[in-house]
Every structure is written in C-alpha cells, then in structure tokens.
Amino acid sequence: MSRKEDERKTSSHPTHLYGSIPQTCLPIVYHPDYNITFMGLEKLHPFDSGKWGKVIRFLKEEGFLTDADIVEAREAKEEDLLVVHTKRYLNKLKWSAVVATITEIPPLLLLPNFLVQRKVLRPLRTQTGGTIMAGKLAVDRGWAINVGGGFHHCSGDRGGGFCAYADITLAIKFLFEKVEGISKATIIDLDAHQGNGHERDFLEDRRVFIMDVYNCHIYPGDGHAKRAIKRKVELDWGTEDSEYLQKVELHCEGALNELCPDIIVYNAGTDILDGDPLGGLSISPQGIVERDEIVFRAAKRRGIPILMVTSGGYQKRTARIIADSILNLRQQGLIGGGASQSEGPPLRSSHMESSSGSAGSTSTRV
C-alpha cells in the first residue's frame, strides 16, 4: 500500500459500523428492524417486506443458529451514507413524495416525512448498515451473509426500484477506505434485474469488476450503466435451470480468473424463481440453491472472502428458499454453523419446494 493510500485509510471518517464483533457470533447479520410493517402500506408493493425475519425464523427452526449467533445490524448514519451519497440526494429523501416514487408505494406521499423516515427509511438504513458490517466480517471470517440488503438500483445520487440506499457501493468503498489489503472487488450480481446502481457508481473505477446476469427485457434497461459491466450475461424470458446454471458457472469462473479480487460481493436475488411476478425467469428452488453453491464454491476454491446479500424476490416462498440455500452451504462445508452446532445434532433436512408458476411482467423492482 502506498503512503497516500495508507493516509486515506487512517483519516477516513469514524464509524460505529466497524465495531468489535464477538467471535462466538456467526458472520450472519440481521436485525428485526429490517422488516417493514406500517398500517398495511407495505402490502401495496409486491416485495415481501417481512421476508428477512422469516429467513431467520426458518434457520432457527432448523437448528442452524440461535439469537446469540446473530450479528445485530446497526443503522447506517448520515456520515456513513455520505461516503457514497450526495448531500443533495439525502436531502431529497426528506420529501415523502420522493420516497413514494423510489419505493413505488404511492400512498407514502400523503404521510408526514417523520413517519416515512421511521417506518420505511430506517429499516432500509439498518439493512444498509448490515451490508457494510458484513463486508468487514467477510474479510475477517472468510464469508458473511447480510440477510437483507442488495439495493442494487440505487447509486450515489439516485434511487429507484425499492432501493433508497446504495449498500453494495457503500460496503465496497468502506473496505477500500478502511481495511488494509482490500483494493480490488468483484460484484457478482445474479438478481433477475440489471444492477444499474452499483454499475453507475463504479463506471470509471477499474478496481471493481462487475459480472451481471439478468433478464434483458425488464427494468431498468439502463444502457449507460451497462458500460460498467465487464461480464454481461443477458437472459431471455423463461430461462430455465440447465441453461442458467451452465452460464452462471461458466461466467463466474471466467470473471474470477480474469481478475482475482480481494473481496466478492454476491447479490443473490431470488426473483429468478419460476413464477416471480417481476423477474420473468423460470428457475426452480433447487436451481437457486445450486446457483448459490456455485458462487460460494468458486470463492472458497480461490480463498476469496465473500459477502452475500439477498436482494429481490417477490413470492412468499422465497424466504424458505433463502434459508434452504444457507443450510445447503453449511452442509457442503462452504460456510460454518452456529455455536449450537458444535456439539449438537446434525441439521434437520430442509424443506425444498418444487417450482410452479409462469414468467412475470416487465414491472420494475429490486
């Protein structure tokens, strides 16, 4: 590291997000505040705004973790957000009409902004803090999962598609600024939608390699942002497991061979699931589990730390599938289990679901 880089890392702003984490905790980050519930308004968006808590509940039921194993996420404060976001953009979020547009929940524009801040934006800021924390945990432990986050449509100066804060960009820039030895990152974005937010943020940044696999017929169709993608894999309507998994493995290996990063940020959206109303693809629950295994196995084989965020997914069964995938990663030895697993019984079998439904619409979302 050069003297200039070292000075920049040591002089960066102080933050509570990089505080000490007990070694007894798993590098799995969550907080009950992730879940958005307010007078039923959250039901006006197709996103299951309580899925994060359901993932944790399923993992507890399977004996994978207990409350003591979970790293409690902390809310990202304004000084943290300003590492990426402009002051002008953050001030815009003080207008309920702007938040209503970003989250695509029109009735929010009728509410006083202090309620919007408390009931909608604070949960999103807590998830954003969780992603930043998980980035440091991944470097320290080899892997980390933020059960929320993955707001890949938000960039430093604009939000959209239910994404108000650029958590992926923030996690990477925090690592670049604060953690010695982290100077290259690869984003593997496997949500059904193009990750135009982080792409805009890293458009001219050669330290960040972006691989994006997405349905090319749906939101956002951001041609300007596509210029940042180093490995672009555009999928057609109704792509199924065989073709999808072959492409994911081929291009994941290719991306990591092309640039060996110091950290992988994996955006593991489940809106690729068959029947998702917005993703338009036809991937089975087992296909999602295999996809996540492919990415984690590629990271472990190379000894690269990996941070996973859960991003989009618009069916009630996605929470169960995310939990099943985490359980499979544990069973495959790609991540560790909780303290309760050290002397306890083996994990109970997961409840993998069969796929159903049809390709979705061209509506926007995470």
C-alpha positions as CSV (number, residue, x, y, z in Angstrom):
1,M,0.0,0.0,0.0
2,S,1.3,3.5,-0.9
3,R,1.7,6.2,1.8
4,K,-1.2,8.1,0.2
5,E,-3.5,5.1,0.4
6,D,-2.4,4.5,4.0
7,E,-3.1,8.1,4.9
8,R,-6.5,7.9,3.3
9,K,-7.5,4.8,5.2
10,T,-6.4,6.1,8.6
11,S,-8.0,9.5,8.0
12,S,-11.4,8.3,6.9
13,H,-14.5,9.1,9.0
14,P,-15.1,7.2,12.3
15,T,-18.0,4.8,12.2
16,H,-19.8,2.6,14.6
17,L,-20.4,0.0,11.8
18,Y,-16.9,-1.4,12.1
19,G,-17.1,-2.1,15.9
20,S,-15.9,-5.3,17.5
21,I,-18.0,-8.4,16.9
22,P,-17.7,-11.4,19.3
23,Q,-16.0,-14.4,17.8
24,T,-18.9,-16.5,19.1
25,C,-21.2,-14.9,16.6
26,L,-21.7,-16.3,13.1
27,P,-21.0,-13.8,10.3
28,I,-24.7,-13.6,9.6
29,V,-26.1,-10.0,10.0
30,Y,-29.7,-9.2,10.8
31,H,-32.0,-7.0,12.9
32,P,-35.8,-7.3,13.5
33,D,-35.9,-3.7,12.3
34,Y,-35.3,-4.9,8.7
35,N,-38.9,-5.8,8.4
36,I,-41.2,-3.1,7.2
37,T,-44.7,-3.0,8.7
38,F,-46.9,0.1,8.8
39,M,-50.7,0.2,8.5
40,G,-50.6,-2.4,5.7
41,L,-48.9,0.1,3.3
42,E,-46.1,-2.4,2.7
43,K,-48.6,-4.7,1.1
44,L,-49.1,-2.2,-1.8
45,H,-45.7,-3.3,-3.2
46,P,-45.1,-6.9,-4.4
47,F,-42.0,-7.1,-2.3
48,D,-42.4,-9.3,0.8
49,S,-41.2,-6.7,3.3
50,G,-41.1,-9.3,6.1
51,K,-39.1,-12.0,4.3
52,W,-35.9,-11.3,6.2
53,G,-37.4,-12.2,9.6
54,K,-38.9,-15.3,8.0
55,V,-35.4,-16.4,6.8
56,I,-34.1,-16.1,10.4
57,R,-37.1,-18.0,11.8
58,F,-36.6,-20.9,9.4
59,L,-32.9,-21.1,10.2
60,K,-33.7,-21.2,13.9
61,E,-36.3,-23.9,13.4
62,E,-33.7,-26.0,11.6
63,G,-31.2,-25.6,14.5
64,F,-28.7,-23.7,12.4
65,L,-28.5,-20.7,14.7
66,T,-29.8,-19.1,17.8
67,D,-30.3,-15.4,18.7
68,A,-26.8,-15.5,20.3
69,D,-25.2,-16.5,17.0
70,I,-26.6,-13.5,15.0
71,V,-24.6,-10.2,14.5
72,E,-27.1,-7.4,15.2
73,A,-27.1,-4.9,12.4
74,R,-26.6,-1.2,13.2
75,E,-28.3,1.6,11.3
76,A,-26.1,3.5,8.8
77,K,-25.9,7.1,9.9
78,E,-25.7,10.2,7.7
79,E,-21.9,10.4,7.9
80,D,-21.7,6.7,6.8
81,L,-24.1,7.3,3.9
82,L,-22.1,10.4,2.7
83,V,-19.2,8.1,1.8
84,V,-21.2,7.4,-1.4
85,H,-24.4,9.5,-1.4
86,T,-24.5,13.2,-2.2
87,K,-25.9,15.6,0.5
88,R,-28.4,16.7,-2.1
89,Y,-29.8,13.2,-2.6
90,L,-30.1,12.5,1.1
91,N,-32.0,15.8,1.5
92,K,-34.4,14.6,-1.2
93,L,-35.3,11.7,1.0
94,K,-36.8,14.2,3.4
95,W,-39.7,14.6,1.0
96,S,-42.3,11.9,1.3
97,A,-43.2,12.2,-2.4
98,V,-39.6,11.3,-3.4
99,V,-39.6,8.2,-1.1
100,A,-43.0,7.2,-2.5
101,T,-41.5,7.2,-6.0
102,I,-38.4,5.3,-5.1
103,T,-40.3,2.6,-3.1
104,E,-43.2,2.6,-5.5
105,I,-45.7,2.9,-2.7
106,P,-47.8,5.9,-3.8
107,P,-49.7,6.5,-0.5
108,L,-46.4,7.3,1.2
109,L,-46.6,10.8,-0.3
110,L,-49.6,11.5,1.9
111,L,-47.7,10.8,5.1
112,P,-45.5,13.2,7.2
113,N,-41.9,12.5,6.5
114,F,-41.0,11.7,10.1
115,L,-43.3,8.6,9.8
116,V,-41.7,7.7,6.4
117,Q,-38.3,8.0,8.0
118,R,-39.2,5.9,11.0
119,K,-41.2,3.2,9.3
120,V,-39.6,2.9,5.8
121,L,-36.2,4.5,5.6
122,R,-34.9,3.5,9.0
123,P,-35.4,-0.2,8.1
124,L,-33.6,0.3,4.8
125,R,-30.8,2.2,6.6
126,T,-30.4,-0.6,9.1
127,Q,-30.1,-3.1,6.2
128,T,-27.6,-0.8,4.6
129,G,-25.6,-0.8,7.8
130,G,-25.9,-4.5,7.9
131,T,-24.3,-4.8,4.4
132,I,-21.4,-2.6,5.4
133,M,-20.8,-4.6,8.6
134,A,-21.0,-7.9,6.7
135,G,-18.3,-6.6,4.3
136,K,-15.8,-6.3,7.2
137,L,-17.0,-9.6,8.6
138,A,-16.4,-11.4,5.3
139,V,-12.8,-10.2,5.3
140,D,-12.3,-11.2,8.9
141,R,-14.1,-14.6,8.7
142,G,-13.9,-15.6,5.0
143,W,-17.6,-15.2,4.4
144,A,-20.6,-13.2,5.6
145,I,-24.3,-13.0,4.8
146,N,-26.5,-10.0,5.3
147,V,-30.0,-11.5,5.4
148,G,-31.2,-8.2,3.9
149,G,-29.7,-5.6,1.6
150,G,-28.8,-5.8,-2.1
151,F,-30.3,-2.5,-3.1
152,H,-28.6,-2.6,-6.5
153,H,-30.7,0.0,-8.3
154,C,-29.5,2.9,-6.0
155,S,-26.5,4.9,-6.8
156,G,-24.9,7.8,-5.1
157,D,-27.3,10.4,-6.4
158,R,-30.5,8.5,-7.4
159,G,-32.7,5.7,-6.0
160,G,-35.4,3.5,-7.6
161,G,-36.9,0.1,-7.7
162,F,-37.4,-0.1,-3.9
163,C,-33.7,0.8,-3.4
164,A,-33.1,4.0,-1.4
165,Y,-29.5,3.5,-0.3
166,A,-26.5,2.1,-2.3
167,D,-25.5,-0.5,0.2
168,I,-23.3,-2.5,-2.2
169,T,-21.3,0.5,-3.2
170,L,-21.0,1.6,0.4
171,A,-19.7,-1.8,1.6
172,I,-17.0,-1.8,-1.1
173,K,-16.0,1.8,-0.6
174,F,-15.8,1.3,3.2
175,L,-13.5,-1.7,2.6
176,F,-11.3,0.3,0.2
177,E,-11.0,3.2,2.6
178,K,-10.7,1.4,5.9
179,V,-9.3,-2.2,5.5
180,E,-5.7,-2.7,4.6
181,G,-5.1,-5.1,1.7
182,I,-8.5,-4.6,0.1
183,S,-8.0,-2.8,-3.2
184,K,-9.9,-4.9,-5.7
185,A,-13.5,-6.1,-5.6
186,T,-15.8,-8.2,-7.8
187,I,-19.5,-7.9,-7.8
188,I,-21.4,-11.0,-8.9
189,D,-25.0,-9.8,-9.4
190,L,-27.4,-12.6,-10.0
191,D,-30.7,-10.8,-9.3
192,A,-33.1,-11.0,-12.2
193,H,-32.7,-7.3,-12.8
194,Q,-29.7,-5.4,-14.0
195,G,-27.8,-3.8,-11.1
196,N,-27.6,-0.3,-12.6
197,G,-27.0,1.4,-9.2
198,H,-23.6,0.0,-8.4
199,E,-22.8,0.0,-12.1
200,R,-23.2,3.8,-12.3
201,D,-21.2,4.2,-9.1
202,F,-18.2,2.2,-10.4
203,L,-18.5,3.2,-14.1
204,E,-14.9,4.6,-14.2
205,D,-13.4,2.6,-11.3
206,R,-11.0,-0.1,-12.5
207,R,-10.7,-1.6,-9.0
208,V,-14.2,-3.1,-9.4
209,F,-15.1,-5.9,-11.7
210,I,-18.8,-6.4,-12.3
211,M,-20.5,-9.5,-13.6
212,D,-24.2,-9.1,-14.1
213,V,-26.6,-11.9,-15.2
214,Y,-30.2,-10.6,-15.8
215,N,-33.4,-10.7,-17.8
216,C,-32.7,-8.2,-20.6
217,H,-36.4,-7.5,-21.2
218,I,-37.2,-6.0,-17.8
219,Y,-36.4,-2.9,-15.7
220,P,-34.2,-1.0,-15.6
221,G,-32.7,-1.3,-19.1
222,D,-30.1,1.2,-18.2
223,G,-27.8,1.4,-21.2
224,H,-25.4,4.0,-19.7
225,A,-24.9,1.8,-16.6
226,K,-24.2,-1.3,-18.8
227,R,-20.9,0.2,-19.8
228,A,-19.6,-0.7,-16.4
229,I,-20.3,-4.4,-16.7
230,K,-17.2,-6.5,-17.5
231,R,-19.1,-9.7,-17.9
232,K,-22.7,-9.1,-19.2
233,V,-25.0,-12.1,-19.5
234,E,-28.4,-11.2,-20.8
235,L,-31.1,-13.8,-20.4
236,D,-34.4,-14.3,-22.3
237,W,-37.9,-14.7,-20.9
238,G,-38.4,-18.0,-19.1
239,T,-34.8,-19.2,-18.9
240,E,-34.6,-22.5,-17.1
241,D,-32.2,-24.3,-14.7
242,S,-30.0,-26.1,-17.2
243,E,-29.1,-23.1,-19.3
244,Y,-29.0,-20.7,-16.4
245,L,-26.7,-22.7,-14.1
246,Q,-24.3,-23.5,-17.0
247,K,-24.0,-19.8,-17.8
248,V,-23.6,-18.8,-14.1
249,E,-20.8,-21.4,-13.6
250,L,-19.0,-20.5,-16.8
251,H,-19.0,-16.8,-16.3
252,C,-18.4,-16.9,-12.6
253,E,-15.2,-18.9,-13.2
254,G,-14.3,-16.7,-16.1
255,A,-14.8,-13.5,-14.1
256,L,-12.7,-14.7,-11.1
257,N,-10.0,-16.0,-13.5
258,E,-9.9,-12.6,-15.3
259,L,-9.5,-10.6,-12.1
260,C,-8.6,-12.2,-8.7
261,P,-10.3,-9.8,-6.2
262,D,-9.7,-9.2,-2.5
263,I,-13.5,-9.5,-1.9
264,I,-16.5,-10.8,-3.7
265,V,-19.9,-9.1,-3.2
266,Y,-22.6,-11.5,-4.2
267,N,-26.1,-10.1,-4.9
268,A,-28.2,-13.3,-4.6
269,G,-31.6,-12.1,-5.6
270,T,-34.3,-14.8,-5.6
271,D,-36.6,-13.1,-8.2
272,I,-35.2,-15.5,-10.7
273,L,-37.7,-18.1,-9.2
274,D,-40.2,-19.5,-11.6
275,G,-43.5,-17.7,-11.1
276,D,-41.9,-14.5,-9.8
277,P,-44.2,-11.6,-10.9
278,L,-41.3,-9.4,-11.9
279,G,-38.3,-11.5,-12.8
280,G,-39.6,-13.3,-15.8
281,L,-37.3,-16.3,-15.5
282,S,-38.1,-19.9,-14.7
283,I,-35.5,-21.1,-12.2
284,S,-36.6,-23.8,-9.7
285,P,-36.0,-23.6,-5.9
286,Q,-33.2,-26.3,-6.3
287,G,-31.7,-24.2,-9.1
288,I,-31.4,-21.3,-6.7
289,V,-29.7,-23.4,-4.1
290,E,-27.3,-24.8,-6.7
291,R,-26.6,-21.3,-8.0
292,D,-25.5,-20.1,-4.6
293,E,-23.4,-23.1,-4.1
294,I,-21.6,-22.5,-7.4
295,V,-20.7,-18.9,-6.3
296,F,-19.6,-19.9,-2.8
297,R,-17.6,-22.9,-4.1
298,A,-15.7,-20.7,-6.6
299,A,-14.9,-18.2,-3.8
300,K,-13.7,-20.9,-1.4
301,R,-11.6,-22.7,-4.0
302,R,-9.7,-19.4,-4.5
303,G,-9.6,-18.3,-0.9
304,I,-11.5,-15.1,-1.6
305,P,-13.7,-13.6,1.1
306,I,-17.4,-13.4,0.0
307,L,-20.2,-11.2,1.2
308,M,-23.8,-12.3,0.2
309,V,-26.8,-10.0,0.2
310,T,-30.4,-11.3,-0.5
311,S,-31.8,-8.5,-2.8
312,G,-35.0,-9.1,-4.8
313,G,-37.6,-11.9,-4.6
314,Y,-41.4,-11.4,-4.7
315,Q,-43.0,-14.6,-3.7
316,K,-43.9,-15.7,-0.2
317,R,-41.8,-18.9,-0.6
318,T,-38.6,-17.1,-1.3
319,A,-37.7,-16.8,2.4
320,R,-37.9,-20.6,2.7
321,I,-35.6,-21.0,-0.3
322,I,-33.0,-18.5,1.0
323,A,-33.0,-20.4,4.3
324,D,-32.6,-23.7,2.4
325,S,-29.7,-22.3,0.4
326,I,-27.9,-21.2,3.6
327,L,-28.5,-24.6,5.1
328,N,-27.1,-26.3,2.0
329,L,-24.0,-24.0,2.1
330,R,-23.4,-25.3,5.6
331,Q,-24.0,-28.9,4.7
332,Q,-21.5,-28.6,1.8
333,G,-18.9,-27.1,4.1
334,L,-18.8,-23.8,2.4
335,I,-19.8,-21.8,5.5
336,G,-19.7,-22.6,9.2
337,G,-22.5,-23.4,11.5
338,G,-23.6,-21.7,14.8
339,A,-22.2,-22.4,18.2
340,S,-25.2,-24.6,18.8
341,Q,-24.0,-26.9,16.1
342,S,-20.5,-27.6,17.5
343,E,-21.7,-30.4,19.8
344,G,-25.3,-30.7,18.8
345,P,-27.2,-33.0,16.4
346,P,-26.9,-32.6,12.7
347,L,-29.1,-30.1,10.9
348,R,-32.6,-31.3,10.2
349,S,-33.5,-31.8,6.5
350,S,-34.6,-28.7,4.6
351,H,-38.0,-28.3,3.1
352,M,-37.1,-27.8,-0.6
353,E,-40.1,-26.7,-2.6
354,S,-40.9,-27.6,-6.2
355,S,-41.2,-24.8,-8.7
356,S,-44.5,-23.5,-10.1
357,G,-45.9,-20.5,-11.9
358,S,-45.0,-18.7,-15.1
359,A,-42.8,-15.9,-16.4
360,G,-43.5,-12.5,-15.0
361,S,-44.2,-9.0,-16.2
362,T,-41.9,-6.1,-17.1
363,S,-42.6,-4.1,-14.0
364,T,-39.7,-2.6,-12.0
365,R,-38.0,-3.8,-8.8
366,V,-35.0,-4.7,-6.7
